[in-house]
Amino acid sequence: MEYTFKIYLSANELPLDWENIVGKYNILLSKSYFEALDDAKPENMVCYFAAFFSDEILIGGALFQYLSFIDHPTFQKKEIGCDVKNFLAKKLSKDVMFIGNNMLTGQNGFYFNKEKISTKEASILLDKATEFMQKKYRKSSLIIYKDFQSKFMHLFQSKNYDKYFRFSVQPNMMLKIKDCWGTYEDYLNDFSTKYRSRAKTARKKSNEIEKRELNLNETKKWSARINFLYQNVADNAPFNTFFLPKNHFYRLQESMKGNFRIFGYFLDDEMIGFYSLILNNEDIDTYFLGYDKDLQKEKQIYLNMLLDMVEFGINEKYTRIIFGRTALEIKSTIGAEPFEIFGLIKHNNSLINPFMERIFPSLSPKTDWVQRKPFKV
């Protein structure tokens, strides 16, 4: 059986049956999501899409993201503690090719129909596509396969991946919604007294805030404010690989329809915060958010957002909420638990690559945190 692949530079060029074969199982590999990326991706990002075939029948697909860090704003920062990381990043990773999605946490990089291709053959085919990308389109400093749970690591056991360094960074925080949580109150009643009181206090502090879902016209109307609030949060991070353009949320909502939801927080008719969600079959992927820094502590905006995300998930009967790898401790206070995720990294300089195991911790150090246990034992 002959396996082949084809690279596409635009989502509009993808095979007609893409949605039924690839996008059906993961909305983050769907044509509607890719079309939004085409129009509203970060300035330093280029996306490529790979389709895999067995005798001309589509059996899988993959997302390749190329990020350039030359003149990237993060490298201009002078905060104490960032200089060493920025120096190493400048010297070692002027550009990166991700097999996966650097904008989200989780295995959103590829899909193969297991009935049409074996794990070993899929692994080899994906590696061939990666090597082809490096030779034909862009040879990057680094190649990174990102965000796999341990159950996926068997994909990378072949000798093709011997030169890659396996790494683990911050865990992915996830909340599995229990069947017994018919309502938000059921969820809250599972908390110990301490954490239930904390959640109720946060709710009281947000009493004056009007919370509502935004329709497409409202998202467009508030796009400048949404971007400002997003930048408030993004600029606070010591290291960012990209920044979203102003039309990003509008284009996602326009293209993905009901699978992308955005909610605004208003005080005296002024937007003081927002959060967004991607509905992915039985899962909810929490997406980007933003808030007014001056009101965050007083109104406990971020904690309220987390609780609202959980309430939405329970009311809409989802199975799991994927919170990502940031703000680990506060996410654990609302019941999210850490799941270790892995990646593979290789430097294209054969003199540097053997030392990636020593260099990588300097580029992406782990953060110490305390996991909270809010539920009654």
C-alpha positions as a LaTeX table, in Angstrom:
\begin{tabular}{lrrr}
\hline
Residue & $x$ (\AA) & $y$ (\AA) & $z$ (\AA) \\
\hline
Met1 & 0.00 & 0.00 & 0.00 \\
Glu2 & 1.39 & 3.40 & $-0.97$ \\
Tyr3 & 1.22 & 6.28 & 1.51 \\
Thr4 & 1.74 & 9.83 & 0.27 \\
Phe5 & 1.24 & 13.37 & 1.53 \\
Lys6 & 0.64 & 16.81 & 0.11 \\
Ile7 & 1.37 & 20.22 & 1.66 \\
Tyr8 & $-1.14$ & 23.07 & 1.40 \\
Leu9 & $-0.41$ & 26.75 & 2.01 \\
Ser10 & $-4.04$ & 27.72 & 2.55 \\
Ala11 & $-7.00$ & 26.08 & 4.27 \\
Asn12 & $-9.11$ & 26.82 & 1.19 \\
Glu13 & $-7.00$ & 24.33 & $-0.77$ \\
Leu14 & $-7.61$ & 21.37 & 1.57 \\
Pro15 & $-9.31$ & 18.24 & 0.14 \\
Leu16 & $-13.11$ & 18.33 & $-0.02$ \\
Asp17 & $-13.49$ & 15.46 & 2.45 \\
Trp18 & $-11.14$ & 17.02 & 5.04 \\
Glu19 & $-13.94$ & 17.88 & 7.48 \\
Asn20 & $-15.37$ & 14.35 & 7.49 \\
Ile21 & $-12.00$ & 12.61 & 7.86 \\
Val22 & $-9.82$ & 14.96 & 9.95 \\
Gly23 & $-11.83$ & 17.91 & 11.28 \\
Lys24 & $-14.66$ & 15.69 & 12.51 \\
Tyr25 & $-12.56$ & 14.29 & 15.37 \\
Asn26 & $-10.85$ & 17.50 & 16.47 \\
Ile27 & $-12.32$ & 20.95 & 15.78 \\
Leu28 & $-8.79$ & 22.35 & 16.12 \\
Leu29 & $-7.84$ & 20.46 & 12.97 \\
Ser30 & $-10.97$ & 21.58 & 11.12 \\
Lys31 & $-11.10$ & 23.65 & 7.97 \\
Ser32 & $-13.22$ & 26.30 & 9.71 \\
Tyr33 & $-10.53$ & 26.80 & 12.37 \\
Phe34 & $-7.71$ & 26.80 & 9.80 \\
Glu35 & $-9.52$ & 29.37 & 7.66 \\
Ala36 & $-9.67$ & 31.71 & 10.65 \\
Leu37 & $-5.94$ & 31.15 & 11.24 \\
Asp38 & $-5.24$ & 32.02 & 7.61 \\
Asp39 & $-6.86$ & 35.43 & 8.09 \\
Ala40 & $-6.03$ & 36.22 & 11.71 \\
Lys41 & $-2.84$ & 34.54 & 12.82 \\
Pro42 & 0.03 & 36.28 & 14.66 \\
Glu43 & 2.36 & 38.37 & 12.50 \\
Asn44 & 5.33 & 36.09 & 13.14 \\
Met45 & 3.47 & 32.87 & 12.28 \\
Val46 & 3.04 & 30.95 & 9.03 \\
Cys47 & 0.81 & 27.87 & 8.88 \\
Tyr48 & 1.10 & 24.86 & 6.59 \\
Phe49 & $-1.33$ & 21.97 & 6.33 \\
Ala50 & $-0.44$ & 18.38 & 5.41 \\
Ala51 & $-2.91$ & 15.83 & 4.02 \\
Phe52 & $-1.98$ & 12.14 & 4.14 \\
Phe53 & $-3.26$ & 9.64 & 1.60 \\
Ser54 & $-3.44$ & 5.89 & 1.10 \\
Asp55 & $-3.82$ & 5.18 & $-2.61$ \\
Glu56 & $-5.26$ & 8.68 & $-3.03$ \\
Ile57 & $-7.78$ & 8.22 & $-0.19$ \\
Leu58 & $-7.46$ & 10.81 & 2.61 \\
Ile59 & $-6.45$ & 9.08 & 5.86 \\
Gly60 & $-5.12$ & 11.93 & 8.00 \\
Gly61 & $-3.89$ & 15.46 & 8.34 \\
Ala62 & $-1.44$ & 17.63 & 10.26 \\
Leu63 & $-0.76$ & 21.25 & 11.17 \\
Phe64 & 2.72 & 22.76 & 10.88 \\
Gln65 & 3.32 & 26.17 & 12.44 \\
Tyr66 & 6.43 & 28.15 & 11.64 \\
Leu67 & 7.29 & 30.97 & 14.07 \\
Ser68 & 9.98 & 33.57 & 13.49 \\
Phe69 & 11.44 & 35.22 & 16.58 \\
Ile70 & 13.63 & 37.76 & 14.79 \\
Asp71 & 12.62 & 41.24 & 16.03 \\
His72 & 9.87 & 39.63 & 18.12 \\
Pro73 & 8.72 & 42.04 & 20.90 \\
Thr74 & 9.42 & 39.53 & 23.68 \\
Phe75 & 13.14 & 39.71 & 22.91 \\
Gln76 & 13.11 & 43.45 & 23.44 \\
Lys77 & 12.02 & 43.08 & 27.07 \\
Lys78 & 14.54 & 43.90 & 29.76 \\
Glu79 & 12.89 & 42.42 & 32.83 \\
Ile80 & 15.22 & 40.93 & 35.40 \\
Gly81 & 15.28 & 37.17 & 35.06 \\
Cys82 & 14.43 & 37.14 & 31.37 \\
Asp83 & 17.77 & 38.23 & 29.96 \\
Val84 & 19.42 & 34.79 & 30.05 \\
Lys85 & 16.43 & 33.07 & 28.51 \\
Asn86 & 16.09 & 35.74 & 25.82 \\
Phe87 & 19.81 & 35.57 & 25.06 \\
Leu88 & 19.70 & 31.78 & 24.64 \\
Ala89 & 16.52 & 31.96 & 22.60 \\
Lys90 & 18.03 & 34.56 & 20.29 \\
Lys91 & 21.15 & 32.50 & 19.75 \\
Leu92 & 19.50 & 29.09 & 19.46 \\
Ser93 & 15.99 & 29.57 & 18.11 \\
Lys94 & 15.60 & 32.38 & 15.62 \\
Asp95 & 12.75 & 30.37 & 14.18 \\
Val96 & 10.86 & 27.22 & 15.14 \\
Met97 & 8.79 & 24.67 & 13.27 \\
Phe98 & 6.02 & 23.21 & 15.44 \\
Ile99 & 4.27 & 19.99 & 14.54 \\
Gly100 & 1.24 & 20.97 & 16.51 \\
Asn101 & $-0.49$ & 24.13 & 17.63 \\
Asn102 & 1.58 & 26.55 & 19.68 \\
Met103 & $-1.52$ & 28.60 & 20.47 \\
Leu104 & $-3.15$ & 25.87 & 22.57 \\
Thr105 & $-2.19$ & 23.16 & 25.01 \\
Gly106 & $-2.74$ & 19.56 & 23.99 \\
Gln107 & $-2.33$ & 17.14 & 21.10 \\
Asn108 & $-3.84$ & 19.25 & 18.33 \\
Gly109 & $-1.14$ & 18.62 & 15.75 \\
Phe110 & $-2.34$ & 15.70 & 13.66 \\
Tyr111 & $-4.88$ & 12.94 & 13.14 \\
Phe112 & $-4.62$ & 9.55 & 11.43 \\
Asn113 & $-7.39$ & 7.04 & 10.77 \\
Lys114 & $-6.19$ & 4.01 & 12.75 \\
Glu115 & $-8.20$ & 1.66 & 10.51 \\
Lys116 & $-6.30$ & 2.86 & 7.45 \\
Ile117 & $-2.73$ & 3.12 & 8.72 \\
Ser118 & $-0.71$ & 1.53 & 11.54 \\
Thr119 & 0.94 & 3.54 & 14.29 \\
Lys120 & 4.41 & 2.73 & 12.95 \\
Glu121 & 3.55 & 3.72 & 9.39 \\
Ala122 & 1.86 & 6.92 & 10.59 \\
Ser123 & 4.96 & 7.78 & 12.62 \\
Ile124 & 7.24 & 7.32 & 9.60 \\
Leu125 & 4.91 & 9.27 & 7.33 \\
Leu126 & 4.72 & 12.20 & 9.73 \\
Asp127 & 8.51 & 12.28 & 9.98 \\
Lys128 & 8.81 & 12.29 & 6.18 \\
Ala129 & 6.42 & 15.23 & 5.97 \\
Thr130 & 8.43 & 17.09 & 8.62 \\
Glu131 & 11.70 & 16.53 & 6.78 \\
Phe132 & 10.06 & 17.59 & 3.51 \\
Met133 & 8.88 & 20.82 & 5.13 \\
Gln134 & 12.42 & 21.59 & 6.24 \\
Lys135 & 13.90 & 20.99 & 2.80 \\
Lys136 & 11.16 & 22.37 & 0.57 \\
Tyr137 & 9.69 & 25.31 & 2.51 \\
Arg138 & 11.54 & 26.55 & 5.61 \\
Lys139 & 14.52 & 25.14 & 7.43 \\
Ser140 & 14.08 & 26.29 & 11.00 \\
Ser141 & 16.54 & 26.38 & 13.89 \\
Leu142 & 14.34 & 24.09 & 15.97 \\
Ile143 & 11.78 & 21.38 & 15.25 \\
Ile144 & 9.28 & 20.69 & 18.02 \\
Tyr145 & 6.58 & 18.03 & 18.31 \\
Lys146 & 4.43 & 19.42 & 21.10 \\
Asp147 & 2.06 & 18.39 & 23.84 \\
Phe148 & 1.56 & 14.64 & 23.91 \\
Gln149 & 0.25 & 12.65 & 26.82 \\
Ser150 & 2.28 & 9.55 & 27.67 \\
Lys151 & $-0.18$ & 7.33 & 25.77 \\
Phe152 & 0.95 & 8.98 & 22.52 \\
Met153 & 4.68 & 8.52 & 23.08 \\
His154 & 4.69 & 5.12 & 21.36 \\
Leu155 & 4.26 & 7.06 & 18.11 \\
Phe156 & 7.85 & 8.24 & 18.43 \\
Gln157 & 9.67 & 5.00 & 19.18 \\
Ser158 & 11.09 & 4.48 & 15.67 \\
Lys159 & 14.70 & 5.33 & 14.89 \\
Asn160 & 13.52 & 8.37 & 12.91 \\
Tyr161 & 13.17 & 10.17 & 16.24 \\
Asp162 & 16.45 & 9.11 & 17.86 \\
Lys163 & 17.95 & 12.57 & 17.40 \\
Tyr164 & 15.10 & 14.28 & 19.25 \\
Phe165 & 15.29 & 15.17 & 22.93 \\
Arg166 & 12.15 & 14.24 & 24.87 \\
Phe167 & 11.08 & 16.97 & 27.28 \\
Ser168 & 8.32 & 17.73 & 29.73 \\
Val169 & 7.29 & 21.25 & 30.78 \\
Gln170 & 4.30 & 22.53 & 32.74 \\
Pro171 & 1.39 & 20.07 & 32.98 \\
Asn172 & $-1.94$ & 20.51 & 31.25 \\
Met173 & $-4.64$ & 21.39 & 33.80 \\
Met174 & $-7.92$ & 19.57 & 33.15 \\
Leu175 & $-11.23$ & 19.18 & 34.94 \\
Lys176 & $-13.29$ & 16.05 & 34.32 \\
Ile177 & $-16.95$ & 16.90 & 34.84 \\
Lys178 & $-18.60$ & 14.31 & 37.05 \\
Asp179 & $-21.94$ & 12.77 & 36.09 \\
Cys180 & $-23.35$ & 13.72 & 39.51 \\
Trp181 & $-22.84$ & 17.44 & 38.79 \\
Gly182 & $-26.23$ & 18.16 & 37.29 \\
Thr183 & $-25.91$ & 21.81 & 38.27 \\
Tyr184 & $-23.24$ & 24.29 & 39.31 \\
Glu185 & $-24.51$ & 24.00 & 42.90 \\
Asp186 & $-23.85$ & 20.24 & 42.83 \\
Tyr187 & $-20.25$ & 20.99 & 41.83 \\
Leu188 & $-19.90$ & 23.63 & 44.52 \\
Asn189 & $-21.33$ & 21.32 & 47.18 \\
Asp190 & $-18.51$ & 18.87 & 46.45 \\
Phe191 & $-16.03$ & 21.49 & 47.68 \\
Ser192 & $-14.68$ & 21.50 & 51.21 \\
Thr193 & $-15.91$ & 24.39 & 53.34 \\
Lys194 & $-12.76$ & 26.46 & 52.75 \\
Tyr195 & $-12.93$ & 26.38 & 48.96 \\
Arg196 & $-16.71$ & 26.67 & 48.78 \\
Ser197 & $-16.50$ & 29.84 & 50.90 \\
Arg198 & $-13.75$ & 31.16 & 48.65 \\
Ala199 & $-15.84$ & 30.59 & 45.53 \\
Lys200 & $-18.90$ & 32.25 & 47.07 \\
Thr201 & $-16.82$ & 35.24 & 48.16 \\
Ala202 & $-15.53$ & 35.64 & 44.60 \\
Arg203 & $-19.10$ & 35.54 & 43.31 \\
Lys204 & $-20.16$ & 38.28 & 45.74 \\
Lys205 & $-17.31$ & 40.51 & 44.60 \\
Ser206 & $-18.57$ & 40.24 & 41.02 \\
Asn207 & $-22.22$ & 41.03 & 41.84 \\
Glu208 & $-22.06$ & 44.40 & 40.08 \\
Ile209 & $-20.51$ & 42.90 & 36.95 \\
Glu210 & $-22.79$ & 42.13 & 34.01 \\
Lys211 & $-21.66$ & 38.91 & 32.33 \\
Arg212 & $-22.98$ & 38.04 & 28.89 \\
Glu213 & $-22.09$ & 36.12 & 25.76 \\
Leu214 & $-21.12$ & 38.28 & 22.78 \\
Asn215 & $-22.64$ & 37.78 & 19.37 \\
Leu216 & $-20.62$ & 38.37 & 16.21 \\
Asn217 & $-21.60$ & 42.04 & 15.88 \\
Glu218 & $-20.74$ & 42.72 & 19.52 \\
Thr219 & $-17.35$ & 41.01 & 19.16 \\
Lys220 & $-16.61$ & 43.24 & 16.19 \\
Lys221 & $-17.84$ & 46.35 & 18.04 \\
Trp222 & $-15.66$ & 45.61 & 21.08 \\
Ser223 & $-12.65$ & 44.25 & 19.14 \\
Ala224 & $-10.30$ & 47.10 & 20.10 \\
Arg225 & $-11.20$ & 46.76 & 23.79 \\
Ile226 & $-10.92$ & 42.98 & 23.64 \\
Asn227 & $-7.44$ & 43.29 & 22.17 \\
Phe228 & $-6.43$ & 45.83 & 24.84 \\
Leu229 & $-7.61$ & 43.53 & 27.64 \\
Tyr230 & $-5.89$ & 40.53 & 26.02 \\
Gln231 & $-2.64$ & 42.51 & 25.81 \\
Asn232 & $-2.98$ & 43.38 & 29.52 \\
Val233 & $-2.61$ & 39.71 & 30.32 \\
Ala234 & $-0.20$ & 38.79 & 27.50 \\
Asp235 & 2.23 & 41.61 & 28.34 \\
Asn236 & 2.40 & 40.39 & 31.92 \\
Ala237 & 3.97 & 37.10 & 30.82 \\
Pro238 & 7.79 & 37.09 & 30.91 \\
Phe239 & 8.03 & 35.24 & 27.59 \\
Asn240 & 5.61 & 35.12 & 24.66 \\
Thr241 & 6.16 & 33.42 & 21.32 \\
Phe242 & 3.40 & 35.41 & 19.57 \\
Phe243 & 0.75 & 38.10 & 19.97 \\
Leu244 & $-2.75$ & 37.84 & 18.52 \\
Pro245 & $-3.93$ & 40.39 & 15.91 \\
Lys246 & $-6.95$ & 42.60 & 16.62 \\
Asn247 & $-9.30$ & 40.66 & 14.33 \\
His248 & $-8.45$ & 37.25 & 15.78 \\
Phe249 & $-11.50$ & 36.67 & 17.99 \\
Tyr250 & $-13.93$ & 38.08 & 15.44 \\
Arg251 & $-12.60$ & 35.84 & 12.67 \\
Leu252 & $-12.70$ & 32.74 & 14.87 \\
Gln253 & $-16.31$ & 33.43 & 15.83 \\
Glu254 & $-17.24$ & 34.17 & 12.23 \\
Ser255 & $-15.61$ & 31.04 & 10.84 \\
Met256 & $-16.26$ & 28.52 & 13.63 \\
Lys257 & $-19.83$ & 29.64 & 14.37 \\
Gly258 & $-21.14$ & 28.06 & 17.58 \\
Asn259 & $-17.94$ & 26.15 & 18.25 \\
Phe260 & $-16.24$ & 29.38 & 19.34 \\
Arg261 & $-17.85$ & 31.31 & 22.20 \\
Ile262 & $-16.78$ & 34.57 & 23.75 \\
Phe263 & $-18.12$ & 36.14 & 26.95 \\
Gly264 & $-17.76$ & 39.73 & 28.14 \\
Tyr265 & $-17.67$ & 41.21 & 31.64 \\
Phe266 & $-19.11$ & 44.74 & 31.90 \\
Leu267 & $-19.10$ & 47.36 & 34.65 \\
Asp268 & $-20.95$ & 50.66 & 34.05 \\
Asp269 & $-21.27$ & 49.75 & 30.37 \\
Glu270 & $-17.50$ & 49.36 & 29.99 \\
Met271 & $-15.93$ & 46.00 & 29.17 \\
Ile272 & $-13.56$ & 45.07 & 31.99 \\
Gly273 & $-12.86$ & 41.49 & 30.94 \\
Phe274 & $-13.60$ & 38.66 & 28.56 \\
Tyr275 & $-12.89$ & 34.98 & 28.13 \\
Ser276 & $-13.30$ & 32.63 & 25.19 \\
Leu277 & $-13.94$ & 28.92 & 24.72 \\
Ile278 & $-13.54$ & 26.44 & 21.88 \\
Leu279 & $-16.12$ & 23.64 & 21.92 \\
Asn280 & $-14.41$ & 20.49 & 20.71 \\
Asn281 & $-16.84$ & 17.55 & 20.58 \\
Glu282 & $-17.13$ & 16.47 & 24.26 \\
Asp283 & $-14.33$ & 18.76 & 25.42 \\
Ile284 & $-14.07$ & 22.47 & 26.09 \\
Asp285 & $-10.71$ & 24.08 & 25.33 \\
Thr286 & $-10.36$ & 27.30 & 27.28 \\
Tyr287 & $-8.91$ & 29.93 & 24.97 \\
Phe288 & $-7.50$ & 33.43 & 25.47 \\
Leu289 & $-8.87$ & 35.93 & 27.96 \\
Gly290 & $-8.20$ & 39.41 & 29.21 \\
Tyr291 & $-9.13$ & 41.74 & 32.06 \\
Asp292 & $-8.65$ & 45.18 & 33.56 \\
Lys293 & $-5.57$ & 44.93 & 35.76 \\
Asp294 & $-6.79$ & 47.63 & 38.14 \\
Leu295 & $-10.00$ & 45.74 & 38.89 \\
Gln296 & $-8.72$ & 42.17 & 38.80 \\
Lys297 & $-7.92$ & 41.84 & 42.50 \\
Glu298 & $-10.89$ & 43.83 & 43.78 \\
Lys299 & $-13.47$ & 41.93 & 41.71 \\
Gln300 & $-11.54$ & 38.63 & 41.54 \\
Ile301 & $-12.18$ & 38.63 & 37.81 \\
Tyr302 & $-9.92$ & 35.71 & 36.92 \\
Leu303 & $-11.31$ & 33.34 & 39.56 \\
Asn304 & $-14.84$ & 34.28 & 38.50 \\
Met305 & $-13.96$ & 33.47 & 34.91 \\
Leu306 & $-12.70$ & 30.02 & 35.89 \\
Leu307 & $-15.88$ & 29.34 & 37.86 \\
Asp308 & $-18.02$ & 30.59 & 34.97 \\
Met309 & $-16.20$ & 28.25 & 32.58 \\
Val310 & $-16.99$ & 25.32 & 34.86 \\
Glu311 & $-20.63$ & 26.39 & 35.18 \\
Phe312 & $-20.90$ & 26.58 & 31.39 \\
Gly313 & $-19.38$ & 23.12 & 31.02 \\
Ile314 & $-21.80$ & 21.60 & 33.53 \\
Asn315 & $-24.89$ & 23.30 & 32.10 \\
Glu316 & $-23.99$ & 22.34 & 28.54 \\
Lys317 & $-23.20$ & 18.73 & 29.49 \\
Tyr318 & $-19.54$ & 18.59 & 28.43 \\
Thr319 & $-17.21$ & 15.83 & 29.64 \\
Arg320 & $-13.99$ & 17.70 & 30.24 \\
Ile321 & $-12.57$ & 21.22 & 30.41 \\
Ile322 & $-8.98$ & 21.73 & 29.24 \\
Phe323 & $-7.51$ & 24.72 & 31.07 \\
Gly324 & $-3.96$ & 24.64 & 29.69 \\
Arg325 & $-0.60$ & 25.04 & 31.36 \\
Thr326 & $-0.67$ & 28.54 & 32.88 \\
Ala327 & $-1.73$ & 29.74 & 36.35 \\
Leu328 & $-1.56$ & 26.16 & 37.63 \\
Glu329 & $-2.23$ & 26.78 & 41.31 \\
Ile330 & $-5.38$ & 28.88 & 40.98 \\
Lys331 & $-6.77$ & 26.43 & 38.43 \\
Ser332 & $-6.25$ & 23.62 & 40.92 \\
Thr333 & $-8.39$ & 25.56 & 43.43 \\
Ile334 & $-11.43$ & 25.07 & 41.19 \\
Gly335 & $-10.74$ & 21.34 & 40.80 \\
Ala336 & $-8.53$ & 21.15 & 37.72 \\
Glu337 & $-5.84$ & 18.47 & 37.96 \\
Pro338 & $-2.40$ & 18.30 & 36.30 \\
Phe339 & $-1.73$ & 15.86 & 33.46 \\
Glu340 & 1.86 & 15.54 & 32.36 \\
Ile341 & 2.53 & 16.26 & 28.71 \\
Phe342 & 5.61 & 15.67 & 26.62 \\
Gly343 & 7.29 & 16.98 & 23.53 \\
Leu344 & 10.21 & 16.27 & 21.26 \\
Ile345 & 12.77 & 18.86 & 20.22 \\
Lys346 & 15.68 & 18.85 & 17.79 \\
His347 & 18.09 & 21.59 & 16.76 \\
Asn348 & 19.08 & 21.59 & 13.11 \\
Asn349 & 22.66 & 22.47 & 13.99 \\
Ser350 & 24.36 & 19.08 & 14.47 \\
Leu351 & 26.91 & 20.67 & 16.82 \\
Ile352 & 24.24 & 22.08 & 19.13 \\
Asn353 & 21.69 & 19.27 & 19.04 \\
Pro354 & 23.63 & 16.79 & 21.24 \\
Phe355 & 23.51 & 19.38 & 24.04 \\
Met356 & 19.75 & 20.07 & 23.90 \\
Glu357 & 19.20 & 18.07 & 27.07 \\
Arg358 & 21.36 & 20.58 & 28.96 \\
Ile359 & 20.22 & 23.69 & 27.11 \\
Phe360 & 16.46 & 23.13 & 27.17 \\
Pro361 & 15.90 & 23.71 & 30.94 \\
Ser362 & 17.35 & 27.21 & 30.49 \\
Leu363 & 14.93 & 27.94 & 27.66 \\
Ser364 & 11.86 & 26.56 & 29.42 \\
Pro365 & 12.36 & 26.19 & 33.18 \\
Lys366 & 9.64 & 24.56 & 35.26 \\
Thr367 & 7.70 & 26.66 & 37.75 \\
Asp368 & 7.24 & 25.48 & 41.32 \\
Trp369 & 3.63 & 25.47 & 42.43 \\
Val370 & 1.36 & 23.92 & 45.05 \\
Gln371 & $-1.54$ & 21.75 & 43.90 \\
Arg372 & $-4.70$ & 22.55 & 45.86 \\
Lys373 & $-7.33$ & 19.93 & 46.61 \\
Pro374 & $-10.72$ & 21.66 & 46.79 \\
Phe375 & $-13.00$ & 18.62 & 46.84 \\
Lys376 & $-14.14$ & 16.88 & 50.02 \\
Val377 & $-12.32$ & 13.62 & 50.68 \\
\hline
\end{tabular}
